[in-house]
Amino acid sequence: MTLRQIRCHLPLIIATAALIAAGTIAPAAQTPPLSQDLRDRIDAAARQVLSSTGVPSASVAIVRDGQLAYAHAYGDASLEPRVPARPEMRYSIGSISKQFTATAVLLLAEQGKLSLDDKVSRFLPGPTRAGEVTIRQLLSHTSGYQDYWPQDYVPPFMLQPITAAKIVDLWARKPLDFEPGTQWQYSNTGYVMAGLIVEKAAGVPLMTFLRDHIFGPLGMQNVADVDQGKLTQPDPVGYLRYALGPLRPAPKEGAGWLFAAGELAMPATELAKWDIGIIDQRLLKPASYQAMETEVLLKNGRSSRYGFGLSIRTDNGRRALEHDGEVSGFTAENVIYPDDRAAIIVLTNEDAVGAASDIARRIAPLLFVVQDAEAASYLQKIRAIFEALQQGKIDRSLFTSNCNAYLSDQAVQDMAGSLGPLGAPQSFTQTSRSERGGMTFRAYQVRLGQKSVIVTVRTMPDGKIEQYQIAAG
């Protein structure tokens, strides 16, 4: 379904092209290709994570300038027999599927067949307090209905088939976990209910509605419904691992358990079409997209940091729409930067791991390299300061009195002790630049082996450095 609540509020990026036999993407004629250096860095990031985690494979797609710019697959889709992963293979996307269910609800609202503020009881009279809970609260995980699958594995009872109605009977008739609208708590149960509401309002099965109103219009022709059966060759095998033991084929959930909450599988390039549709607002009216992408507020005024099937974030000043996904044997990460017309998609074939999100986090700063007139020479200066601090050295003439006070002897000692053993930076990349308070702000992503840190620098008009901070990134 998802990497559950704890992993549900995260970030990331994507871009343009057409598959070729070698397993990469050829850019469209009007779209500048990614540089060879950038492709090499993306490939290195993916391979490093697969190597360090032992995850069998990853499929990556990058959207840039509102178009698919790169796609590549790494590792093995199957271990026995060994089958290399390819970009056209379908991976389960888990809870990223919830965005499609939420969009179906919004389309029906635009057609006047329901309202987000309708009570659940209009379509499902049986659940607890159905006359008080709204459809909006189902989509935003603020309903209070208990999640039927909080585990990151498949409990024995979930190996048996079930119906969506039975899930609602078993979990949505329990007392609510909290008063509607007062908390945010991830609930697959709420999305099963939303899927049933789509079927009742539309008068057709959920998958039929998705194919007719979403997949078709967006040209998504290679989408599978894995609720009724597992992926088969030539698609990847899903794996799990016990502690640091060998990879083993993961069990498949029984039919019915993934309905509306995690039932979709597709290549990363097909999910890129969905992201581009969000960037270009192709399916919904602007007001509906705004509702989907706006953080729902709790009754006490606090933000849930969640819209409808989307976590809402700000990453280095960029608006990001994110969701991860997990079903048995698969994990996925999808992050859209709508204002930058970019996105990153990473699909992997092992469950209960963070490799997909890690790969995406490593790719993001590579896509958002910020250049300015003095970027190259200034980066060398900032990097030299960093490498000196790794050795416990500092040229205090470079800093203001405020910054020198911050970079106390204890601070320099702590930096050397924690950063020195990591070795020389493998990459040092500027990710943002802005002006504030008369100072120029720049941020840098630094990769040191399996570690990553963020360096933030604020520079005075005379060139003196007012801030030089290093934090985990």
N, C-alpha and C positions, 0 to 999 in steps of 0.2 A: 504494500500500500504506500507507505511513506517511510522515511527515516524518522517517523513519529514526531511528537511535539518538539523534542529537544533539538532536532535538526531542521525543523520546519521554517525557522527564521534565518535564512542565510542569503548570500548574494551571487551575480556574475555577468557573460557577453557572446555575439555570432555574425556571418556574412555571405557570397554569391557563386553559382557554377553548374557544370554538367559532368556526370560520372564518366571516367574513362577506365579502360580495362585494367590499368595498373593499380587501381584502387585509390586514386586521388581525384581531385575536382579540377576541371578545366574552367577558368573564369569566363563569364559571358563577355562578348566582344566590347560592350560599352563599359565594363567594370574593370578598373585597374586591378591586376592580380596582386596577391600578397607577395611581398618580396621573398626571395629564397631564404634570406636570413631569418625573416619572421616565421616562415614555414618550418625552418630547422629548429627554431626555438620552441615552437608549439609542439613539434614532434619530440623534442628532447624532454619537455615538461611531462608529456603523457608517458613516455617510456620510463622516465625516472620514477614516477608514481607507481606504475605497474611493477617495476623491478623491486621497489622498496616494500610494496604491500603484497606481492604475489598474486594480485588479481589477474585472471586469465586474459581479459581483453578489454579494450575501450574503443568506442566509436565516437568521434568528435566532429562537430560541424560548427563553423564560424559564420556569422552574419555580419556584414560590414556594409555601410551605406545602404541599408535596407535590402541587401541581396546576399544570396549564398556565395561566399567567397572561398571557402575551403572546407573540405571534408576528408577525413582519413580514418582508417581503422588500424588498431595496433594489437598485437598478441594473438591469442588463439580463441576462436569461437567454440571449439570443441577440443578436448584433450585426447580422447580415445574414441574414434580415430582423430588424429591431429588435423584440424581444419583452421587455417588462418582466418582471422576476422576480416570482413570486407565492409565497406561503407553501405552497401545496399542491404545488408542483413538487418532484420527487425529485432529489436530489444524491447523487453517490457519496460514501460516508463512509469509504472506504479502510480503514485498519487499525483503526478503531473496530469493524469487523466481528469482530475477534479476540475481543471480549468475548462475542459470541454463540457462537462456537466453544467457548470456555472453559466457558460455561454448559452447552452441550450435553454436554461431558465430565463436568461435575459432576452433571448430571441422571442420566447413565448410571451414575455412581458410586453415587448414591443408590439406583438400581434394582438394584445389585449386579452389573452387567454388566462393570464394570472397577473398578480401584483407581488412585488417583493415583500410588501407589508401584509399580504394575505396570511391568515393564520393557517398552520399546518392542517387543522381540522377541515378546511375547505376540501381537501383532497384525501387526507388520511385521518379519519376520525378516532382511530384507536389509541395512538400513543399518549403517554402521560402529558397532561396539560396542553394537549394539541390545540385547544382554543386560545392559548396565550402565546405560544411560540410561533414566530414568523418564519417565512421562507428565507428572508434576509439573514436571520440568525442561524439557520441551517448552513447557508453558504459561507458564513464568516466564522464558524466554529464557536459561536457564542450562545448556542441553544440550551446547553446543559444536558443534552442526551449523551449517555455513556458510550464511549468508544468500544466497539466490539473487538478491535484488534490492536491493542497497544504494544504487543510483543514484536520483536524483530526476528521471530522464527514462526513456524507453522505449528500451532498446538494440534494434538491428535484429532480433536473434534473437527478441525478445519480441513481435514483430509476427506471428509465426507461431504457430499453435495448438500446444498441448501437453497432456499429461495430468498429473494429480497424481502418478501412479506414475512418470512419466518425470522429473518434477522431483526426486523422491526418488532415483531412480537416478543422476541427474547430479550432485546436490549432497550427498545424505546418505550416499553411499558414499565420499566423500572422507575423509581423515584429519580428526579433530575439530580445531577451532580452539583448543580448550583442554580440560583435564580436566573432565568433567561436574561441575557444581556449584561450580566454583572462580571463575567469572567471570560477569558479566552482559553479554551481547552480543545485540543485537536480531537475530532470525532469523525471516524469513517461512517459511523451510524447515521450521522446527519446527511452525508452525501448519498447513502443508499436511499434515504427518505426523499432527497431532492430528485434522484433518478426516477423513483416511483411517481413523484409529482409530475415530472416531465411526461411520462407515459400517459398518465391520466389526462393531463391538459392537452397533449398533442394527439392522443388517440392512436399512437403507433409505438412500437418498441423503441427503447432509448437508442439502440445502435442504428436503427432505421432513420431516426430523426438526425442523429449525428452525421450519417452518411449523406443524407439529402440536403441538410442545411449548413454543414460545416466542412466535412471532408471534400465533398464534390465542388462547392464554390472555391475552395482553396487549392484544388488540384492535388489533394492528398489521396493518391491512388493505391498506396501500399500500407494500409493500416489493418492490423489484426485485432480481433476480440479474443483475448486469452482467458476470459471468464469461463468459457465452456470447454477449453482444452489447452494444452501447453503448446508452445512453439515446437516445430519439428524442423528437420534439415530442409533447406540449407541455413536456417536461422541458428543462433547460438544456443548452446546448452547453458542452463543456469546452474551455478555452483554455490556451495557453502563450505565453511571450514570450521572445525572445532579447535579453538585456541590456535596454535601454530602448526596444526596437523595438515595432512594433505587435502587438496581440494576434492570434494565429493559432489556428485550430482544432487541438486536440491530437490526436495519433494514438491509436487505441484498441489496447490490449493484445490479443494473440491470445487466443482462447478457452483456458481452463485455467489461465492464469497467476495469476488472482485467487482461486482455490479456497481457501476456509477462512480466508484471510488478509486479503482485501480486497474481497469480492465483492458487498457490499450497497449499495443505494441507496435513499433514502427521503426524505420531507420532514423538516424539522427537528422538526415537531410529532409525527411518528411516533417519532423518536429520543427525544423527551421522554417518550413512553409507556414506553419502555425504562428511562429514568432513574427515572421514578416507580416502576416495578416494582422497581428496586434499592433505592430509598428505603423502600418498603413491604415489601420482601422477599417478593414475591408468588410467585416461581417455585421457589426453592430453600429448603431447610431453613436455619435460622440458622447452623448449623455450616458449611455449604457457602458461604454468603455471607461468613462470617468468613474462611474459607480464601482465597476469591477476593480479599478486600480487605486481606489481611495481607501485609506485605513479606516476601518470601522471603529467607532468610539464606543467604549463601554459606558454603562449608565453613570459612572462616576466621572466621566470625561476623559479618562485615560485611553490612550491609543492601544489597539490590539496588535498593531503592526501587520495587519492582515486585511485583505480585501475579500474578493470572492475567488477562491482557488489560487490566490497569489499572496506571497509575503511581500510587503512593501518596505523598501529600504532606500537609504542614501549611501552610496559608496564613493568616497572621495569626491563628494559634491555632485555625484551623478545619481539620478533617479533609477532605481533598479527594481524590477518585478521578478521574483524568484520563487521556485519551488523545487524540492527534491522529490524523489520517488523511490519506493522499495516494494517489491513483492518477492516471493521466494525465489532465490537464485539471481536476482537482478537489483541493481541500484542505478539511479539516474539523477542528473542535475541539469536544470534549465534556468538560465538567467537572461532577462531581456533588459536592455538599456534603451527604452523607447525614444528618449530625447536625442540620443546619440545614434539611433537607427542601427543598433548593434545587438548581438546576442551570442551566447556560448551555450552549446549543448554537449553534454558528455553522458554516454550510456555505457554501463559495464555489466558483466555477467557474473557477479558474485554479490550475495546479500550481506547485510549487517556490516558494511565497510564504508569508509568515507572517501574512497578513491575518486569517485566521480566529482564530488565537490572539491577535492584537493586539486585535481587536474584543472578544473574550471578556475579556481582561485589563482593558479599559477599562470594561466593563459591571460586572464583579465588585464594585468598591468602591461603585458606585451602588446595588446591591442590599443591601449590608451596611452601610449607613449606621447608625451607632450613636448613639443620642440618650440623654443623661442630663440630670439636672436643670439643669446649668449648661452644657450642650453648646453652645448657640447663642452665648451671650456669650463663652464661653471660646474658641470657634473664631475669633471676630473678633480676639481678643487674639493667638492663635497666628498668624493670617494677617498681622496688622499687623507682628509681629516678622519674619515671612518677607519681607514687602515692604521692610521697613527694611534687612534683610540684603542684599537685591538691590542696594541703593544703598550698601552698605558702612557702614551705620549700625547702632548697637546701644545699647539702654538697659540698661546693666549692673545697674541697680537691680532688674530683674525676675528676676535669676538668682542662684543660690547661688555661693559661692566656687569650688566644684568646676566648675560649668558655665562660669563666667567664665574659669577656667583653660583649659577645653577650647575655648571660643570665643576663642582668642587673636587678636591682630591679624592674624596670617597666615591663620588660619581664616576670619575675616571677609572678608579680602581675596580669598581663594579663592572664597568663596561669592558675593561680589559679581561677581567676574570670570566665574564660570560660570553664575550664575542671572540676573544683570542683563540680559544681551542677549536673554534669552528673553521678556521683556516681562511684563506683569501676568498673574497666574494666571487661567485661564479657568474653573477650578473648584477648590474647596478643600473636601474632603469627609472627615469623620471616619469611620474604618472599624473602629475597635475601642476598647474601654475595659476596663481590668482594674486590679487592685490587686496590688502586690508590694513587699516590703521597706519597708512603711509609706508607699509612694508611689503615686500614681494615674498609670497609664500610658494614654496615648492615641496613636493613630496616625491619620495623615491622608494621603489621596491628593491630590496636587496636579497639575493638568494645565496645561501651558504650551505652547500650540501643539501640535507633534507630540511634545513631550517630556512625560514624567511622572516625578515624584519622590515619595518617601515621607518624611514628616516624623514623627519619633517624639519624644514629649514625656513626661517624667516629672516630676511635680509633688509638692513636699513638702506636708505638712499646713498649713503657714503660707502656702501659695500661691506660694512661690519655686520657680522652675524649676530642677531638678537636671540635666535632660538636654534638649537641643534639637539633634537630629541630622537631617541631610538626606542622603538617598541616592537613587541612581537607582531608579526603580520602574516 
